Amino acid sequence: MTDGVKRYHPAFIAVELVSFLKGSIGFFLFLFILKATSTATWVIWGRYLFIIASVCTIFSIILKWYFHRYEIVGNSIVVYEGVFVKKQRSVALDRIHNQVSNTTFVHRWFGLTSLTLETGTSGENATFNFPVITEKEKQRILLTLEQREVSIKAVEEGKSSKRTIHFRSTRKDLVKASFTSLSFLAIFPLLTAVYFNLADFFQIEETAENALDYLLIHWWMLIVLFVLALALSVGIGFIKTSMKYGNYVISDDNERIYIEKGIGNFISFSIPKQRVQAVIVEQSILKRLLGLASIKLLSAGDDKGQETSSLYPFMPKHEAYRILQIMLPHYHIEENMNRFPFKVLWLKLLQPYYLTILAIIGLMIFKREWLWVAAIVFGLSILSRILDYFFTSYIRHGKTVQIRKGGFTNETFVTHRERIQQITVKHSWLQRKFGVTTLNFTNKAKPLHESELYGVSKEEAGTFYNWYHKKSAS
């Protein structure tokens, strides 16, 4: 099967230009606005270099659109890249695991979208990106991947496999997410950065000091300004959260799990259920207090930093568990697990405090009068290790293993024996004195995902090792 070599939509040029403008707006403002009256040699040369770089970038974008093409040939996708140095990449359709669609503001202006196909490998052939294509073309590629004998006309008429929606975000969820993510606090460091940057170009120090003295005398005005700033930051935080997590929908069918999210910048993601290698539940201290959880699905073709493979990250924990149980019934999360003996806590506390040592060295060199900060770092390190001990637990039942660990941020890892690529048992000299070891579980992902269980007894480690090797026998 072949439909000929295709170029991306001409709007590719506009999308790339907008991306370039977003990345260079800071340089433009600095060189042509803030330094508009400057006659310094480095500023003048900076303007010339900026103009030359802009012209070269515009030409390279046009050439990139003209020379970059793709086609579907038989059971493979072939991508032609390069302007002066030509490069051809191909991938078999059955090697593609995940699909991510991203529709930005600019895409929406032209009624277009983008599509990224992820394989289970790493390196330059890990992903195949179609940056600007029509919705019709996206559906044609996806239907080819899924090997369904459905025409484009049928897609346009809305005939698709039946999905079950398990979660749809509401305004209440977005309000809870904006406070839990603490995004409303972002305005304060932003205002501070703006102040110090402006202070370099304008004489505002004396004015600011006089204004502060005035506000300290009229303290009620200071309270009013603080409330207004907090209200503004809450509003900005809510808008920011709504843009990212608004219209969040989790659904599935017999084969795949689908996640859609975003207002303006719309992202959709799908993952085959059979490709799920493990489930990771993450909870910060604030989320634990509020009973919330973030559940990530680790897949063979997934990037470890890929946010779209997560379920709604501010979902009530029990609701998240319920949805997970419906979509992936083989990944059941247990709350009651095995704890480690008290000697493991002493072992954790005896480990070297590298961060404290680095803090002491750094403060001794640069800020000797702030040496007391090292005591705070040391105290937080001890608290983190104590919390890590009390939260760390594990359970192994049947073919499933579940690990929970972490201090300030808690992580629960659940996987099946068949999904584990390797189990490594290791122990340091200090661990041997305490009669314990460390277990490392490696799962296939991009890159490989490793989960560590620290403090397992030698006998239990041997049991784990034999349990894993039953995988080969079965």
N, C-alpha and C positions, 0 to 999 in steps of 0.2 A: 504494500500500500504506500502510495506517495501522492502528495498534493502539491508538489513543486516547492522550490525555494522561495521563502517569504521574507520580506523586510518587516521591521517593526513599524507601527503607525507613525506618520510624520510628526504627530504630537510628541514623539520621543525627544525632538529638539527642544520643545517648550519645557518639558519635564526636567530635562538635564540643565537647561538654562536657569530655571527657578532654583534647582538644587545648588547650582554654582553661586547664584545671587545670595542665597541663605548663608552659604559658607564664607562669602567674601564681604558681606555687609559691614562687618566690624572694621576691616581694613579701610573700606571706603569712607566710613564715618570718621575714622581717625585721621586719614591723610587729607581728605578734602573738606571736612567740616570742622573738626576740632583743631586741625593744623592748617586751616585755610589761609591764614595770614603769615605763616612761617616761611622763611626764606632759607632755612637750614639745608645744607647740601644733601644730607641723608633723607630729608623729607621730599625734596625735589626728585631725587633718584628713586625714592620709594613710589612716587606717583607714576613716573615713567615705567617702572617695572610692573606696577599694577595694571596699567593700561595695556602694555605688551602682553602680559599674562592673560588678561581678559580677552584680547583679540585672538590669541592662540587657542584659548579654551573654546571660544565660539566656533572657530574653524574645525577644531578636533571633534566637537560634538556633531557638526554637520557630516564630517567624514565618517564618524563612527556610525551614524544612522545609515549612511549609504552603503557601507561595507559589511556591517554586522547583519547576518541573516540566519535563518534556521529552516529545517524541513523535517518531516517525519517520513522515514524510509523503512518500509517493512516493519520490523519490530524494534526500531531504534529511532532516537531523536538525535539529529546532527545539528550542531551549532557552529557557524563560521564567524570567527572573530578576528580582530586585528586590522590596522590601517596600512602600515608599512610592512609589518611582520605578520604574515597570515598564520592563523591557527585554526585547526578544526578539531572539535570535540564531539564525541558521540557516547550515548549510553543506551543500553537495552531497556525497554519499557518495564520489564519485570524487576529491574534493579532500583526503580523509583519507589520510595516508601511513603514520604509525606508530601503534602501540597499546601503551600501558603499563598494566599491572595491578599494583596495590599492595594487599597484604593485611596490615594491621597486627594487633597483638595484639587490639585491640578488635574489628576485623572478624571475627577468628577466633572470638571469644566468641559472636557471633551467627550464624556461618556465612555471612558476607557478604564482599564484596570491593569494590574501587573500580576504575574504568576511566577512562583519559585518552586521548582521541583527538587526535593532532597533525596539523595541516595544514602546508602548505609556505609559509605566510604568516607575518607578524609582526603584533604588535598584539593587541588584545583578542579577535580571532577566530582567534588562533593555536592555541589548545587548547580542547577541549570536555571538561569534567570531569564524571564521574558518581561522586560521592564515596562513596555507600553504596547498593549494589545487590546483588541475589542473584547467585549463580553462574549460575543459569539465565537470568537477564535479561542478564548479560554475554555469555553464549554467543549469545543471540538477537540482540543488537546486532552482534556480530562476524560472525555468519552472514549478517546482512542486508548488512553492509559487503562481505563477500566474494561476495555475490550467489549463494550456494549454495542450491539447493533441497533443504535438509535440515531436517527438523522438529526441534523441541526434544527430542522423544522419542528421536530417533536420537542426539542429542548425549548424553543421559542414559545411553544404552546403550553409550557409549564408541566410537561410530563416528566416526573422524576420519581426516584424511589421514595417510599414513605419514611419519614423521619418522626421520631418522638422527641418532643421538647421537654427537657427535665428542669431547666432553669432559665429565667428571663429577669434581668436586673430591673429594679424599680427605683424610684426616687429615694426611698428610704435606704436602700442598699448603697446608693451613691453617696448619700450624706454620711453613712457609717464608714464607707471606704475613704472619704476625704479626711475624716478625723483620724482614722486608724493609720493611714499612710503618713500623717503629719505633714501633708503637702501644703497646708495653710501656713506653716511656719517659714516657707521658702522666701516669702517677701522680705523678711527682716534681714537676712544676709545679703539679699539683692539690693535693698536700700542702702545698706552699709557700703557695699562695693561701689554703688553709684556715687555715694558721697565722697569716698576717698579718691575715686577717679576724677571727679569734678574738682576736688580740692587741688589737684595737680595743675589745673589749667586756670582756675579762677581763685581770687583771694576771698575765700568764704570762711576761713578759720575764725577770724575776729567776729564776723557776723553771726556764725553758729554759736560761738561762746556767749555773745550778748543775748541771743535768743534763748539759750539754755538757762542763763541766769534769770531771765525774765520769767520763763516757765516754772522754774523752781520757786520763785516768789509767788506766782499765781498757780499753785499746784493743781487747782481744779481744771485749768486748761490742759495741763499735762495728762490728767486722767482722761479727759475728753478726746485728746489726740491719740492716746494709746488705744482707747475703745474703737475709734474710727479706723486706725491702722489695723487692729485685729479684725474688725468687720470686713475691711477691704481684703485682708489676707485670706479670711475664710471664704469670701466670695470667689477670689482667684483660685484658691485650692479646690473649691467645688467645681468650677468651670474646667480646671485642668483635669480633675478626676473624671468628670463627665465625658470630656473629649476622649479620654483613654479607655474608660470602662463602660461608657454609656451603650445602650442597646446590646448588652452582653447576653448571648444566647448559647446554651449548651444543649446539644441534641445528639441523637445517634440513630443508626439503623442496624441491620443485622451484621454489617461488615465494618462500619466505621464510626468514629466519634467526631463530631463537628463542633467547632468553637468559632463564634463570630463576635466581634466587638468593635467599638469605636463610633464616634460621631464626627463626620467630616473626613477623617482618616480611617477608613473602614478596613479591617483585617479579618480574613476568614482562614481557618486552619482545619485540616482533617487528618486523622491518623487511623490506620487500620488497627482494629482491635488485636489481631494476631501479632502485630509488631510491638505491642507494649511489653517492655522488658521488666519494668518495675514501677512501683508507685511510691512517691515521696510526699510526705505530709510535713509542711513547715509551719511553725508557730513562734512568733516573737513573744516576749513577755507581755506586751500590750494585747496581742491577739489571744493569749492564754487567759488573761483577765476578762476579756470580752467574749470568750467562747468561740473565737473565729479560727479559721485554718485555711491554708493554701495547699492545694493538692496538685502535684505535677505528675504528668504521665511521661515516663522515660521510654523513648522508643529507639529502635535500632538506627533510624535515620535522623535522630533529633540532635540538635545542637544544645549543649549543656546550658547555654545562656538564652535559649529561645523561650520567650515569655508566653507565646501563643499556645504552647503545649500544656499550660496550666489551666486548671479549672478556675472559676472566679476566685481571686486570691483573698477575698474578704467575706467568704461564705460561712455561716454558722457551722461549726464542726460536725454536729450530728446530721445536718442536712447534706453536707458534703459527703459524709460517709454513706448516707442513704443513696445518693445519686451514683456514687462510685460502685456500690453494691449492685445496683440495677444494671449499669452499663458493663461492668467487669465483675461478674459474680465470683470469679476465681480469686479475686484480690480482696479478701476479707481482713479487716484491721481489728486486732485484739487490743483491748485496753489493759488487761491484767497480764503482766509479763514477769519474767524472772529478773531479780535484782542481783547485784554483785555483793560479795562479802565486804565488810567494813575495811579490810586491809587494802582494798583497791583505792579507797579514798586517800589513805596515807601514801600509797605509791604515787598517786597523781600529785599530791602536795610536795613530794620529794623531787619531782621532775624539775630540770633547770628553768629558770624564769628569764628567758632570752629577751622578751620585750622590756622587762624592767632593767636589764643590763644595758640594752641599747639606749633606753631613756636616760639612765645615769650618765653614760658616756657622752650622749648628745648634749645634755644639759651642762655637764662639766666643761664642754668645749665652747658652747655658744651662749648659754644663759645660766651661769653658776648660781645666781640669786634665786632662780626658779627650781632649785634642786628638790624642793619639797614635792614637786609634781610627781617625781619618781615613786614617792610613798603611796600616792593615789593609784598609780599604775600597778604597783605591787599589790595593794589591797584589792583592786578590781580583778587582778589575775587569780588571787586566792579565791575570791567569791565565785569567779567563773568556773574554777575547778571543782569547788564544792557543789555548785548547782549542776555541773555536768555529771558528777557522781550520782546525785540523787535522781536525776532524770534519765540516766542511762539504764537501759534494760533490754531484754531480748526474749524471743520465744521461737521455737521451732516445732511446727506441727505438720505432720504429713510431708508434703513436698514444698511447703512454704516456710520461709524464714522471715522474721520481722525484727528490726533493730531500731531502737530509739536512743538518741544521744543529743548532747548539746546543753549549754548553760543558758546564756541570755537568749539564744535562738535555738529552738528545739526542732529536731528532724526525726521523722519516723520513716524508715525505709522498708518496703515490703517487696519481695520477689519470689519467684519459683526456682526450684532446683534446675529445671531445664533451661532457664534463662541466664543462669550464672555461667560465665565463661571460665572463671578460675577462682580458686580459693587458696590464699597464701597464709601460712602460719609462720609468725616470726616473734622473736623475744629478745630483749636487750639483757645486758648483764644484771641490771637492777630488777627486771621482771623475773629473771630466773631465781633470784633470791626470794622473791615473793611467791614463786610457784605459779605465775600466770603468763599468758601470751597475748598476742594481738592477732586477730583474724581480719584479713582483707578479702572482700568480695568484689569481683570485677564483672561488670555487666556490659554488654555491647551497646555502645552509643557513639556519639560523635562530639568530643573524643570519648574514649572509654571511661565509664563511670566507676569509681571505686568508693566503697563504703567500708569504714573501719570499725571494728568492735574491740575496744581496749579493755583488758582485764579478765579475759576468759581463762579459766583454769586449764591446766594441761590435759586433764582427763576430758573436759568438755570440748576442747579444741580437737582432740583425737576423734571424739564422737562426731563432730561437725565434718571432719575430714573424711571419715568413712561414709557418712551420710551423703556427702557430695559424690563420692566415687560410685555409689549405687546408681547414679545417673547413667554411667556407661553400661552397667549391667542391664538396666531396664531398657 
